[in-house]
Amino acid sequence: MLEVLTKGFRSARAKLQGKTLIGEAVIEEALKDIRMSLLEADVALPVVNAFLGHVKEKAIGEVVQLAVKGKAGKREISPAEHFIKLCNDELIALMGDGEGQITFAEKGQPTGIMLVGLHGTGKTTTAGKLARLLKHDKHRPLLVAADIYRPAAVDQLKVLGERVGVPVFHREDTSPPDLCAAAMHQARQDKLDVVIFDTAGRLTIDQPLMEELSGIRERTRAGNILLVVDAMIGQDAVRMASEFDKRLDLTGVVLTKMDGDARGGAALSVKAVTGKPVTFVGMGEDLSKLEPFRPDGLASRILGFGDVVGLVKDFEKVVDEEKAEEDALKILKGEFNLYQFLDQIRSIQKMGSLRDTMEKLPFFHEMVPEGATVDENVLVRIEAMINSMTPEERTKPEVIDENRIKRIAKGSGRKYHEVKDLLQRFGAMREVMRRIGKQPSLLSRLPGFKQALDLAKSRGEDVSDLMPDEGLPEGEGWGVQGPRRLSAAEKNKRRKKQKQARKQRRKGRKGKRKK
């Protein structure tokens, strides 16, 4: 999705590597690559010029402190790293950090959310996804089928409501404004706290549509008017958002199909042109594939550092926390077998597209050459091979000899060399995990991993679980002194502290959503 954008920033970073002094000429050269990538990604020209102007002004006007002393000792910061940090901050500011959230009504009153937009942008599917997301956050939503013109629109919403376990309100022969007003009254009676209106669309913006939508807004006093836009249409999405905003005073934008061929231009342009933040992004067809927009995560991915924080949040949704902790300890001790490996594969499959998941890794672009495709079926084939093994072979892969490999290949419908390759890769991975367990500092040597965490830490995010220097005496964590072996009591204490930190973060996220 973001290959075009990432390519330009990666090229600029490469030009600045090894420079001890960055002058105006060097910055101009680096900004040319960034400018080309932004324009190719269909970012609006005024937005491109403003972004580059801000970065250049800050890069030339600042004196960089190259040496920083912290708990882990003295660390050098190169001018190139400082330049990338400036780009990161400007990208986040461009997309509106922390502004795109649902505004909830006072206690006892239902919160109205209008989904508006043209035909084909995915309003009805987004309504179902949003209802599921809000229900997961302990809200009690009601879906309203207010699109009375499109054939089967009402039936589609009813099917989606049934799938997510949310009631759907509809009345025959009733105008959309009257229908939505009745839905608000029904929500108060049934003590439902959120009402989501799936409104009608058109092929183009016209006066009757706008009058109808204005009537719904006035009758329901909806506090949230979200424009649903197909991210693949690029700058047209921004123009559409501007037009709807003039008529309805939007509160936010939902970008759908962000998992497709969208180049990211709409995400970078919407806030700058309309002043309205992106609130949610749709990342797939599944009803679980709607997530709050995180500008910091997208900025990190654009810069080629992946999205470590977003990846951890994705894992938290599909993995049992306590079991994950137990498995992690076993993995780092080298007690890793094919049963646990299969569990990890199934967890990754639950997260959706393999490419989308891999793109959040800091070293994705180092692993996958430009233009290469990610085989989405590779995990299915691996699972088939492991399922063809006996319980003993899964527990002790070292017992698998040539004859067993042939039997496993035949049973799974794969080739001999595929099974052998799987076992070799598994053995190498188990050995790497064992080494990391003995010397945690190895993890920070992965390409891009340290830089990604540095960016997250600079934004005030808690990454102690991923890089546990925080709160440890010098020499115990990822510092330059090297690790010392912790006692069992110290390990338990650290584990409890990390668990408590995770609980606090979850409470904080829920508190922000309620506000």
C-alpha positions as CSV (number, residue, x, y, z in Angstrom):
1,M,0.0,0.0,0.0
2,L,2.7,2.5,1.0
3,E,5.5,1.3,-1.3
4,V,5.6,4.5,-3.4
5,L,5.8,6.8,-0.3
6,T,8.3,4.6,1.5
7,K,10.6,4.4,-1.5
8,G,11.1,8.2,-1.5
9,F,11.9,8.5,2.2
10,R,14.2,5.5,2.1
11,S,16.1,7.0,-0.8
12,A,16.4,10.3,1.1
13,R,17.7,8.5,4.2
14,A,20.3,6.6,2.2
15,K,21.6,9.9,0.7
16,L,22.1,11.3,4.2
17,Q,23.8,8.3,5.7
18,G,27.3,8.9,6.8
19,K,27.0,12.7,6.5
20,T,28.5,14.5,9.5
21,L,27.2,17.8,8.4
22,I,23.9,18.4,6.5
23,G,23.8,21.7,4.6
24,E,21.1,23.3,2.5
25,A,22.3,21.6,-0.8
26,V,22.2,18.1,0.8
27,I,18.8,18.7,2.2
28,E,17.5,20.0,-1.1
29,E,18.7,16.8,-2.8
30,A,17.1,14.6,-0.2
31,L,13.8,16.5,-0.4
32,K,13.6,16.0,-4.2
33,D,13.2,12.2,-3.6
34,I,10.5,12.9,-1.0
35,R,8.7,15.3,-3.2
36,M,8.6,12.8,-6.1
37,S,7.2,10.0,-3.9
38,L,4.6,12.3,-2.4
39,L,3.4,13.4,-5.8
40,E,3.4,9.8,-7.1
41,A,1.3,8.8,-4.1
42,D,-1.3,11.4,-5.2
43,V,-0.8,13.8,-2.3
44,A,-2.3,17.2,-3.0
45,L,0.3,19.7,-4.4
46,P,-0.3,22.4,-1.8
47,V,0.1,19.8,1.0
48,V,3.4,18.6,-0.6
49,N,4.8,22.1,-0.8
50,A,3.8,22.9,2.8
51,F,5.3,19.7,4.2
52,L,8.6,20.1,2.4
53,G,8.8,23.7,3.4
54,H,8.3,22.9,7.1
55,V,10.9,20.1,7.1
56,K,13.5,22.3,5.3
57,E,12.9,25.2,7.6
58,K,13.4,23.1,10.7
59,A,16.3,21.1,9.3
60,I,18.3,24.1,8.3
61,G,17.4,26.3,11.3
62,E,18.3,23.7,14.1
63,V,21.5,22.9,15.8
64,V,21.6,19.1,16.4
65,Q,22.8,17.7,19.7
66,L,24.8,14.7,18.4
67,A,25.5,13.0,21.7
68,V,22.8,12.0,24.2
69,K,23.5,10.4,27.6
70,G,20.8,8.1,29.0
71,K,20.4,5.0,31.3
72,A,21.9,2.8,28.6
73,G,25.0,5.0,28.4
74,K,26.2,7.5,25.8
75,R,24.6,7.3,22.3
76,E,25.4,9.1,19.1
77,I,22.7,10.6,17.0
78,S,23.5,11.3,13.4
79,P,22.2,14.2,11.4
80,A,20.4,11.7,9.2
81,E,18.5,10.3,12.1
82,H,17.6,13.8,13.2
83,F,16.3,14.6,9.7
84,I,14.1,11.5,9.7
85,K,12.8,12.5,13.2
86,L,11.8,15.9,11.7
87,C,10.0,14.1,8.8
88,N,8.2,11.8,11.3
89,D,7.0,14.7,13.4
90,E,5.8,16.6,10.4
91,L,3.9,13.6,9.0
92,I,2.1,13.1,12.3
93,A,1.2,16.8,12.4
94,L,0.0,16.7,8.8
95,M,-2.4,13.8,9.6
96,G,-3.7,15.3,12.9
97,D,-2.3,13.4,15.9
98,G,-5.0,12.2,18.3
99,E,-7.8,14.4,16.9
100,G,-9.9,11.8,15.1
101,Q,-12.1,10.3,17.9
102,I,-15.8,9.7,18.4
103,T,-17.5,12.4,20.5
104,F,-19.9,10.6,22.9
105,A,-23.1,12.3,24.3
106,E,-23.9,12.9,27.9
107,K,-24.7,9.8,30.0
108,G,-28.3,8.7,29.4
109,Q,-28.4,10.2,25.9
110,P,-27.6,8.1,22.8
111,T,-24.7,9.1,20.6
112,G,-25.6,9.7,17.0
113,I,-23.1,8.7,14.2
114,M,-24.0,9.5,10.6
115,L,-22.1,7.7,7.9
116,V,-22.4,9.7,4.7
117,G,-20.8,9.4,1.2
118,L,-21.3,8.4,-2.4
119,H,-22.3,5.0,-3.8
120,G,-19.7,2.3,-3.7
121,T,-17.5,3.7,-0.9
122,G,-18.5,1.0,1.6
123,K,-20.9,2.9,4.0
124,T,-23.1,-0.1,4.8
125,T,-20.1,-2.5,5.5
126,T,-18.4,0.3,7.5
127,A,-21.6,0.6,9.6
128,G,-21.4,-3.1,10.5
129,K,-17.7,-2.9,11.2
130,L,-18.2,0.2,13.4
131,A,-21.0,-1.5,15.3
132,R,-18.8,-4.5,16.0
133,L,-15.9,-2.3,17.2
134,L,-18.1,-0.2,19.5
135,K,-19.8,-3.4,20.9
136,H,-16.3,-4.8,21.6
137,D,-15.6,-1.6,23.6
138,K,-18.7,-2.3,25.8
139,H,-21.1,0.0,24.1
140,R,-24.7,-0.9,23.1
141,P,-25.1,0.2,19.4
142,L,-28.2,0.3,17.2
143,L,-27.9,0.2,13.4
144,V,-30.3,2.3,11.3
145,A,-31.1,1.3,7.7
146,A,-31.7,4.8,6.3
147,D,-30.7,4.0,2.7
148,I,-34.2,3.3,1.3
149,Y,-33.3,3.8,-2.4
150,R,-30.5,1.2,-3.1
151,P,-31.9,-2.3,-3.8
152,A,-31.2,-4.7,-0.9
153,A,-29.4,-2.1,1.2
154,V,-31.7,-2.7,4.1
155,D,-31.4,-6.5,3.8
156,Q,-27.6,-6.2,3.6
157,L,-27.5,-4.1,6.9
158,K,-29.8,-6.6,8.6
159,V,-27.4,-9.5,7.6
160,L,-24.4,-7.5,9.0
161,G,-26.3,-6.7,12.2
162,E,-27.1,-10.4,12.7
163,R,-23.5,-11.3,12.2
164,V,-22.2,-8.8,14.8
165,G,-25.1,-9.3,17.2
166,V,-26.4,-5.7,16.9
167,P,-30.1,-4.8,16.4
168,V,-31.1,-3.1,13.1
169,F,-33.9,-0.4,13.0
170,H,-36.1,0.1,9.9
171,R,-39.6,1.2,9.0
172,E,-41.3,0.8,5.6
173,D,-42.7,3.8,3.8
174,T,-41.0,6.3,6.1
175,S,-38.7,9.2,4.9
176,P,-35.1,8.9,6.1
177,P,-35.2,12.0,8.4
178,D,-38.4,10.6,10.1
179,L,-36.9,7.1,10.2
180,C,-33.7,8.3,11.9
181,A,-35.6,10.4,14.5
182,A,-37.7,7.4,15.4
183,A,-34.6,5.3,15.7
184,M,-33.2,7.8,18.3
185,H,-36.4,7.5,20.3
186,Q,-36.2,3.7,20.1
187,A,-32.6,3.8,21.3
188,R,-33.6,5.8,24.4
189,Q,-36.4,3.4,25.2
190,D,-34.1,0.3,24.8
191,K,-31.3,2.1,26.7
192,L,-28.9,1.8,23.7
193,D,-26.0,4.3,23.9
194,V,-24.9,4.6,20.2
195,V,-27.0,5.0,17.1
196,I,-25.3,4.4,13.7
197,F,-27.1,5.8,10.6
198,D,-26.4,4.1,7.3
199,T,-27.6,6.9,5.0
200,A,-28.2,6.9,1.2
201,G,-25.6,7.8,-1.4
202,R,-25.6,8.9,-5.0
203,L,-23.2,8.6,-7.9
204,T,-22.5,12.3,-7.6
205,I,-23.2,15.0,-5.0
206,D,-26.6,16.6,-5.7
207,Q,-29.0,18.9,-3.9
208,P,-31.7,16.4,-2.9
209,L,-29.1,14.2,-1.2
210,M,-27.7,17.1,0.7
211,E,-31.1,18.3,1.8
212,E,-32.0,14.8,3.0
213,L,-28.7,14.5,5.0
214,S,-29.2,17.9,6.5
215,G,-32.7,16.9,7.6
216,I,-31.3,13.8,9.3
217,R,-28.7,15.9,11.1
218,E,-31.2,18.4,12.3
219,R,-33.8,15.8,13.4
220,T,-31.3,13.6,15.3
221,R,-28.7,16.2,16.4
222,A,-26.0,13.6,15.6
223,G,-22.7,14.7,17.2
224,N,-20.6,12.7,14.7
225,I,-20.8,13.0,10.9
226,L,-18.3,10.7,9.3
227,L,-17.6,10.8,5.5
228,V,-16.9,7.3,4.2
229,V,-14.3,7.6,1.3
230,D,-12.6,5.0,-0.9
231,A,-8.9,5.6,-0.3
232,M,-8.1,4.3,-3.8
233,I,-9.5,7.4,-5.6
234,G,-6.6,9.6,-4.3
235,Q,-7.1,13.3,-4.6
236,D,-10.8,12.9,-5.6
237,A,-11.3,11.7,-2.0
238,V,-10.1,15.1,-0.8
239,R,-12.3,17.0,-3.2
240,M,-15.3,15.0,-2.1
241,A,-14.5,15.6,1.6
242,S,-14.3,19.3,0.9
243,E,-17.7,19.4,-0.8
244,F,-19.4,17.3,1.9
245,D,-17.8,19.4,4.6
246,K,-19.2,22.6,3.2
247,R,-22.7,21.3,3.3
248,L,-22.7,19.1,6.5
249,D,-19.8,20.3,8.7
250,L,-18.1,16.9,8.9
251,T,-16.5,15.7,12.2
252,G,-14.2,13.1,10.6
253,V,-13.4,10.9,7.6
254,V,-13.3,7.1,7.3
255,L,-10.9,5.8,4.6
256,T,-11.9,2.4,3.2
257,K,-9.9,-0.1,1.1
258,M,-6.6,1.0,2.7
259,D,-5.4,-2.6,2.3
260,G,-5.8,-2.4,-1.5
261,D,-3.8,-0.4,-4.1
262,A,-4.3,2.9,-2.2
263,R,-1.0,4.9,-2.3
264,G,-1.7,6.8,0.9
265,G,-2.1,10.2,-0.7
266,A,-5.7,10.6,0.7
267,A,-4.6,9.8,4.2
268,L,-1.9,12.5,4.0
269,S,-4.1,15.1,2.3
270,V,-7.5,15.0,4.0
271,K,-6.7,16.7,7.3
272,A,-4.5,19.4,5.6
273,V,-7.0,20.3,3.0
274,T,-10.3,20.0,4.9
275,G,-9.2,20.4,8.5
276,K,-11.1,17.2,9.3
277,P,-9.1,14.3,10.7
278,V,-9.2,10.7,9.6
279,T,-11.1,8.8,12.3
280,F,-11.1,5.2,11.1
281,V,-9.5,3.2,8.4
282,G,-10.9,0.0,6.8
283,M,-8.1,-2.6,6.2
284,G,-10.0,-5.5,4.7
285,E,-13.4,-7.0,3.9
286,D,-13.7,-8.9,7.2
287,L,-16.0,-7.1,9.8
288,S,-13.0,-7.0,12.3
289,K,-11.0,-4.9,9.8
290,L,-11.9,-1.4,11.0
291,E,-9.4,0.3,13.3
292,P,-8.9,3.8,14.8
293,F,-6.5,5.8,12.6
294,R,-3.1,6.1,14.2
295,P,-1.1,8.9,12.4
296,D,2.1,7.9,14.3
297,G,1.9,4.3,13.1
298,L,1.3,5.3,9.5
299,A,4.2,7.9,9.7
300,S,6.5,5.2,11.0
301,R,5.5,2.8,8.2
302,I,6.0,5.5,5.5
303,L,9.5,6.2,6.8
304,G,10.3,2.4,6.5
305,F,10.4,1.6,10.2
306,G,7.2,-0.5,10.3
307,D,4.7,-0.1,13.1
308,V,5.9,-2.0,16.1
309,V,3.2,-0.6,18.4
310,G,0.4,-1.3,15.9
311,L,1.8,-4.9,15.4
312,V,1.7,-5.5,19.2
313,K,-1.9,-4.2,19.4
314,D,-2.9,-6.6,16.5
315,F,-1.3,-9.5,18.4
316,E,-3.1,-8.5,21.6
317,K,-6.5,-8.9,19.8
318,V,-5.9,-12.5,18.7
319,V,-3.6,-13.9,21.4
320,D,-4.4,-15.0,25.0
321,E,-2.0,-12.8,27.0
322,E,-1.1,-15.2,29.8
323,K,-0.5,-18.1,27.3
324,A,1.6,-15.7,25.2
325,E,3.8,-14.9,28.1
326,E,4.3,-18.5,29.0
327,D,5.1,-19.4,25.3
328,A,7.5,-16.4,25.1
329,L,9.5,-17.6,28.1
330,K,9.7,-21.1,26.7
331,I,10.8,-19.8,23.3
332,L,13.6,-17.6,24.8
333,K,14.8,-20.6,26.8
334,G,15.0,-22.7,23.6
335,E,12.0,-24.9,24.7
336,F,10.3,-24.4,21.4
337,N,8.5,-27.1,19.5
338,L,6.3,-27.4,16.4
339,Y,3.1,-27.3,18.5
340,Q,4.0,-23.8,19.7
341,F,5.1,-22.9,16.2
342,L,1.7,-24.0,14.8
343,D,-0.1,-21.8,17.5
344,Q,2.0,-18.8,16.3
345,I,1.0,-19.5,12.7
346,R,-2.7,-19.7,13.5
347,S,-2.4,-16.4,15.5
348,I,-0.8,-14.7,12.5
349,Q,-3.6,-16.0,10.2
350,K,-6.2,-14.5,12.5
351,M,-4.6,-11.1,12.0
352,G,-5.5,-11.0,8.3
353,S,-3.4,-10.4,5.2
354,L,0.2,-11.7,5.7
355,R,1.6,-8.8,3.7
356,D,-0.2,-6.2,5.8
357,T,1.2,-7.9,9.0
358,M,4.7,-8.1,7.6
359,E,4.6,-4.4,6.5
360,K,4.4,-3.5,10.1
361,L,7.8,-5.1,10.8
362,P,10.7,-2.6,11.0
363,F,12.8,-4.7,8.6
364,F,10.1,-5.6,6.0
365,H,11.8,-3.7,3.2
366,E,15.1,-5.3,3.9
367,M,13.5,-8.8,3.8
368,V,11.3,-8.3,0.7
369,P,12.8,-6.8,-2.4
370,E,11.0,-3.9,-4.2
371,G,8.2,-5.2,-6.4
372,A,8.3,-8.7,-4.9
373,T,5.0,-10.3,-3.8
374,V,4.2,-12.0,-0.5
375,D,2.8,-15.5,-0.8
376,E,-0.4,-15.4,1.2
377,N,-0.7,-19.2,1.2
378,V,2.7,-20.0,2.7
379,L,1.2,-20.4,6.2
380,V,-1.5,-22.7,4.9
381,R,1.2,-25.0,3.4
382,I,3.3,-25.0,6.6
383,E,0.2,-25.8,8.7
384,A,-0.5,-28.8,6.4
385,M,3.0,-30.1,6.8
386,I,2.9,-29.8,10.6
387,N,-0.5,-31.5,10.7
388,S,1.0,-34.5,8.9
389,M,3.5,-35.1,11.6
390,T,3.0,-37.4,14.6
391,P,2.8,-35.9,18.2
392,E,6.3,-37.1,18.9
393,E,7.7,-35.4,15.7
394,R,6.0,-32.1,16.6
395,T,7.4,-32.3,20.2
396,K,10.9,-33.5,19.1
397,P,11.6,-32.4,15.5
398,E,15.1,-33.7,15.8
399,V,13.8,-37.3,15.5
400,I,12.6,-36.7,11.9
401,D,14.8,-38.6,9.5
402,E,14.8,-39.0,5.7
403,N,12.0,-41.6,5.7
404,R,9.8,-39.5,8.0
405,I,10.3,-36.5,5.7
406,K,9.1,-38.5,2.7
407,R,6.0,-39.6,4.7
408,I,5.2,-36.1,5.9
409,A,5.6,-34.7,2.3
410,K,3.2,-37.4,0.9
411,G,0.7,-36.9,3.7
412,S,0.6,-33.1,3.3
413,G,0.7,-33.1,-0.5
414,R,3.9,-31.1,-0.5
415,K,7.4,-31.9,-1.9
416,Y,10.3,-33.5,0.0
417,H,12.5,-30.4,-0.2
418,E,9.7,-28.2,1.2
419,V,9.4,-30.3,4.4
420,K,13.2,-30.4,4.7
421,D,13.4,-26.6,4.2
422,L,10.7,-26.1,6.9
423,L,12.6,-28.2,9.4
424,Q,15.9,-26.4,8.7
425,R,14.3,-23.0,9.0
426,F,12.5,-24.0,12.2
427,G,15.8,-25.3,13.7
428,A,17.6,-22.0,12.8
429,M,14.8,-20.0,14.3
430,R,14.8,-22.0,17.5
431,E,18.6,-21.4,17.8
432,V,18.2,-17.7,17.3
433,M,15.5,-17.5,19.9
434,R,17.7,-19.4,22.3
435,R,20.6,-17.0,21.7
436,I,18.3,-14.0,22.2
437,G,17.1,-15.5,25.5
438,K,20.7,-15.7,26.7
439,Q,21.7,-12.2,25.3
440,P,18.6,-9.9,24.8
441,S,20.7,-7.2,23.2
442,L,20.7,-9.3,20.0
443,L,17.1,-8.3,19.3
444,S,18.1,-4.7,19.0
445,R,20.5,-5.6,16.2
446,L,17.6,-6.5,13.8
447,P,17.5,-4.0,10.9
448,G,15.3,-1.0,11.7
449,F,14.1,-2.4,15.1
450,K,16.1,0.0,17.3
451,Q,15.2,3.0,15.1
452,A,11.5,2.1,15.2
453,L,11.5,1.9,18.9
454,D,13.4,5.1,19.2
455,L,10.7,6.9,17.2
456,A,8.0,5.3,19.4
457,K,9.8,6.4,22.6
458,S,10.3,9.9,21.2
459,R,6.5,10.2,20.9
460,G,6.0,9.2,24.6
461,E,4.8,5.7,23.9
462,D,5.6,2.9,26.4
463,V,7.8,0.3,24.6
464,S,9.3,-1.2,27.8
465,D,7.8,-4.6,26.9
466,L,9.7,-4.6,23.6
467,M,12.9,-3.0,24.8
468,P,13.0,-3.3,28.6
469,D,15.7,-0.8,29.5
470,E,13.2,1.4,31.4
471,G,13.3,1.0,35.2
472,L,16.3,-1.5,35.2
473,P,19.7,-0.9,36.6
474,E,22.5,-0.4,34.1
475,G,23.5,-3.7,32.6
476,E,20.3,-5.6,33.1
477,G,18.3,-4.9,29.9
478,W,19.3,-3.8,26.4
479,G,22.0,-1.4,27.5
480,V,25.6,-1.3,26.2
481,Q,26.9,-2.9,29.4
482,G,25.5,-6.3,28.4
483,P,23.0,-8.4,30.4
484,R,23.5,-10.0,33.7
485,R,21.5,-13.1,34.7
486,L,18.5,-12.2,36.8
487,S,17.4,-14.1,39.8
488,A,14.0,-15.9,39.8
489,A,12.6,-13.3,42.2
490,E,13.8,-10.4,39.9
491,K,12.3,-12.1,36.9
492,N,8.9,-12.5,38.6
493,K,9.1,-8.9,39.8
494,R,9.8,-7.6,36.3
495,R,7.1,-9.8,34.8
496,K,4.5,-8.4,37.2
497,K,5.6,-4.8,36.5
498,Q,5.3,-5.4,32.7
499,K,1.8,-7.0,33.2
500,Q,0.7,-4.0,35.3
501,A,2.0,-1.6,32.6
502,R,-0.1,-3.4,30.0
503,K,-3.2,-3.2,32.1
504,Q,-2.6,0.6,32.6
505,R,-2.2,1.1,28.8
506,R,-5.5,-0.8,28.1
507,K,-7.3,1.4,30.7
508,G,-5.8,4.5,29.1
509,R,-7.0,3.5,25.6
510,K,-10.5,2.8,26.9
511,G,-10.6,6.1,28.7
512,K,-9.6,8.0,25.6
513,R,-12.4,6.4,23.6
514,K,-15.0,7.2,26.2
515,K,-13.9,10.9,26.1
